[in-house]
């Protein structure tokens, strides 16, 4: 399976380069990319496996600490289901959106 190739193009009066696909979309329909490497469709940004592992271990330790705290408080079973899961999911989302998992280049 081949992906549409991407290329950099000038959007006329725009001071920043724009990415356009050869798949028939107009050049101005894509988001501006400044100082970033263009990705092909289906590719994901490069993340460091070590950083992901360390970040998830920290979140797991936090979730286990919350489970212990909930057990000492005699919390109901609903709390044991949603609170640790929420810590893992939202913690991973925040860490990924802040770029903590990205590989350092250069």
Beta strands, then each sheet from edge to edge (+ up, - down):
strand 1: 6-9
strand 2: 18-21
sheet 1: 1+ 2-
end
